[in-house]
């Protein structure tokens, strides 16, 4: 129980810290360097990273929840639906509030592989992937291989957002923290019912 409490406190601290730092709007020098470094990875990575990144798309909420229903894990399905949707809604509200600019040619020194118009912090893809991933880790992913696959999907979704040039490091860290919090509250809420 103490480990879970510490994880929640850590996720809340990361969310607040990344939000505070992202509020400065101008990406930090380290973020720009990291963004350029990941962006410069080989072009052949674009397709596999884009495929994995779909674990953070809104449709992934439906797919994961439906899959859990099919295997008879109804509370886990409800937690995935609530956690994923709640995380996405809060992420959307935070984006509108903070309105942090996304990477651009002028800020990164490279043309983004993908162009997205709305605000950057926190990353919606990283938020949803983390929310769904943490729900799975807390409910059904009990063996080492399934846990590794879930964790890899969350981390690769975050990396893909940097690679495509649509997010900064603070955006994906904030998204992972928000998704982690949303998932924990969704799992706790569905256990109480």
NORRACOR-V947435 format. One record per helix or strand of 3 or more residues. SS is the DSSP state (alpha for helix, beta for strand). FROM is the first residue (numbers start at 1). TO is the last residue. Records with the same first field share a line. If there is no record, write none. Layout:
SS->FROM-TO / FROM-TO
This chain:
alpha->2-22 / 29-39 / 45-56 / 58-70 / 74-98 / 105-108 / 124-139 / 144-163 / 169-192
